[in-house]
């Protein structure tokens, strides 16, 4: 099994290959089994419309969640490829952001999300495939963060709830705003702070996908956020 074959298998399912690396002890990558360490990790996620198209078709007429679809697709791929699938939404939580920075040219942004030089803030990670063998990998791509040359930082000023004004993401403020304006721009178009970033505009989520993600976020946090 080589990297090109793994990436092709991911793309066939609507997922985007999001880089790969050979884990070290400090990376916190779990074993495939009790005594079988992972020697190669391949990240899978989204960058562009392909994942949403595949997911929307699979969930038509059902209430399937994106996490359920991701688990079904990647667990099936892992069985075919002789790998183990792990997920960012499963407990105990795994350090996917650290892995992403090992695997490709991603950097922390002022919003706390990882920014990519091409995709901007419009991308994500749905899981990772762990392999026992050492897969030949190209050198990791290293590019500077787009935020390093952005003096204006419009992302920090665009949020109508001022959820980033304190230097960290104020989730309760965001949720309260969504509850007060369920038909507003944030819920219908997606996070306005994200939209304010000039990087990766060609990869912005379509309105249907943006509404789906915002509604899922709101549903996950609405009952755990104080009034």
Order of alpha helices (4+ residues) and beta strands (2+ residues): alpha-beta-beta-alpha-alpha-beta-alpha-beta-beta-beta-alpha-alpha-alpha-alpha
